[in-house]
Amino acid sequence: MRLQGKTAIVTGGASGFGAGIVERFLEEGARVMIADINGDAAQALAQQHENATAQTVDVANAASVQAMADAAGDAFGPVDILVNNAGVTHLPTPLEDVSEDDFDRVFNVNMKSVYLTARAFVPHMKARGAGAILNVASTAGLSPRPNLNWYNASKGWMITATKTMAVELAPSGVRVNAICPVAGETPLLKSFMGEDTPEIRAKFLSTIPLGRFSTPQDMANAALFLCSDEASMITGTALEVDGGRCI
């Protein structure tokens, strides 16, 4: 029960890595808001757990993020943990051929959302002198693959944002960390690969020394540690949870 008495918000929490983090946080005693643009999926997951609540949110929209913050305050008061997990990618494409609409979507969901949630939650965390923020970045931000160009860049930005948030917020008692997953069995996997075939899977897996894709449980365990009091001396890190991919 490492999160007993804690409250948490997980964006993109209805599926993939986010759902794994939600489940793990609940197992460890937290009360969790499952925030997702797919409100029906968030509600379905929340109904399976006594200490979960659902919130429909567009993390790229300031009014929607503020509504999420207000709903969290009404549901369980101050937020102890914020997990910025929501993310999108464009299909593998030469960098000059990515459409402006796809670029804007990646920018808004992967980057602007971190700014918007910081604006909504950081003042309250600073006032309380405590809080943990976890940004779900990617190995793509550390060791980019060709043709996922602007997605790579957005995750590199998220890692830098994590470090600058950490150094600025440390005097206020707020910790900010990131995890960097390798590709996993989530709804985004096919988008990363372009198409899902045994040959392309084998090519992807050949770049991961441990020889498997990451799982929501892998991310959940790392997230649990970094957001718990056990990591009270850790801030500004970008933890590679990648089976050795970035070596």
N, C-alpha and C positions, 0 to 999 in steps of 0.2 A: 504493500500500500504506500508506495513512494510519493504519490501525489494526493494523499488523503487531505481533504479540506481545500484543495486547490481548484480553481476554475480555469477553463481553457476554451479557446476558440481555435478551430481548425478550418481554414478555408480550403475549398476543394475537398471537403471531408466525406463526401458521399461515395467515393470510389477510389480505386487504386491505392497509392501510398497514403493518401489522406485518410481513407477508411481504416487502413491498418493502424495508423497513429491514433485515430479516434478510439478504436477497440482497445488498444493497449493502455491509453490514458484512463479509460473507464475501468479497466481491470485493476489499475493501480490506485483507484479511489477518487479520481477527479470528476467534477461535473463538467460536461463538455457540450459546447454549442457546435453542431455540425452545420457549417455554412457552405452553401454550394449554389451555383447558378441553376442546377437541377433540383428545384425545391421538393419535387415528389420523391426523388431518390434520397434526399436528406431526411425527409419525414419518415420514409420507410425504415431507414437505419435507426433513427431516433426512437421509433416505436418499439424497437427490440431491447431498449435499455432504459432502466429506471432513471438514471442520472444524465440522460442526454436530451437535448432540445434541438430543433431544426430551425434554420433560417435561410431563406432564399436571398442570395446576394450576387450582385455583379461587382466583382472586386475592382473593376476598372472605372466604376462610376462613384463619384464622391458622395452623392446623396444616398446611394444604396449602402455604401460602407458605413456611413454615419447611422443609417437606420439599423444596421447590424450591431453597431456599438450601443445604440440606445436599447435595442432588444436584449442584448447581453446584460446591460445594467439592470433592466427590469427583471430578467430571469434569475440572475444570481449575483448581482452586485459587482464589485471590482473584479477585473479580469487579471489573473496571475500569469497566464501563459497565452501567447499568441503565436500560432503556427501559420506562416504565409506559405501554404502549400499549393494553392491554385496556380495552374500553369498551362500553357498551350505551346504548340510548335507549328511551324509550317512544314509542308512536305519537303523531302530532300530535293533541292533545286539549286542550280548555279546562282550565285549571289546576285548577279545582275538581272535575273529573271524572276525573282520573288516579287509578287505584286505589292503595290503600296498598301492595299487593304490587309494583306497577310502580315506585312511588316507592322502596321499600326496595331493589329490585334496582338501580336507577340509583345510589342512595346507596352501596350496598355495593360495586358493581363499579367505579364511577367515582371514588369518594372514599375509602372505607375502605381500598381496596386500596393506595392511596399511603401511608397510615399503616402498613399491615402490611408492605409491602416496605421502607419506611424502617426499621422496627423490626428487620427481618431483616438488612439490608445496611449501613445507615449505621455501626453500631459498628465493623465491619471496615474500612470506608473511612476513618473517622476515625483508627483505629489505624495505618493505612498512610500517612496524610497525603495521600491522592490518591483520585480517583474522579470520575465524571461520571454524573449522573442526568438523564434527559430524560423529561418528562411530556408526553404527547400530549393537549393540551387541544383547543380548537376556537374558531373565530370566534364560535360561539354564546355563548361566555363573555365576548365583547367587544361584540358587536352582536346581541343576542338576536332570534330570530324568534318571532312569536306561536305559541302552541300547542305549542312544545317547551320549555315553562316550566321544569320541574324538571331536564330535561337541560341547558338553558342554565345554570341555577344550579349544577349540579354541575361544569360546566366553568369557570365563574367562580371557584368554590372552588378548582379545581385550579390556576388561574393564581395566586391568592393563596397557596396552599400552596407553589407553586414559589418565589415571592419570599421567603416567610418561611424556607423551607428554605435558600435561597441565602445569605441574610444571616447565618443562624446557623451554617452549615457552612463558610462561606468561610475563617475562621481555621484550619480543619482541612484546607484544601486540597481540599475537595470542591465541585465546581461543580454547580449545579442550574439547568436551563433548561426551557423549554416550547416546543412548536410549536403553532400554531393553524391547522389546516387548514380550508379551506372544504369543503363537501360534495364527495365524490369517488366514483369508480366502485368502490365497495366493497360488501360485503353489507349495510351499514347504510343505503345510499342510499334504498332503497325505504321503509324505516322512517321516515327523515326526511321524505320527501315524502308519506307516507300511501298513495299509489299511484303507479305508474310509468307515466305516459302522456306522449305527445309534448307536450301542452299544459302539463302541470305541469313537465316538464323545461325547456321554453322559459321559463316563469315564473321558475324557479330561476336559469337561466343569465342572465336579464336583470339580475340583481342582482350579477353578477360581471363587472367591467369588461373583463377579458381574454377573457371569453366562452367559457370552458370549465370543466369540472369538474376538480378536482385529481386527480392520479394517485398511486399508491404510489411511483413514482419521484420525484415532486416532494417527497414527505415524506422519502423515503430520503436524498436529497441534502442537505436541510436538517438532518436528524438526523445524518448523517455529519459535517458541518461542526461542529455544536455539540458533538458527543461526541469530536471529534478534538483533538489538541494545538494545532491552528491556532486554536481558539477559547479558548485558555488564559486570556484576559483577559475572557471573557464569562461572566457568571453572573447569574441572576435575570431573564433576558429572556423575553418571550413573543413569539416570532417569528411574525408573520403570514405564512402561506404560502397565500395566498387569492386571488390574481389581482386584488387591489384591492377585495375585498368590503367591507373595514372602513373604506374611505376615506369 
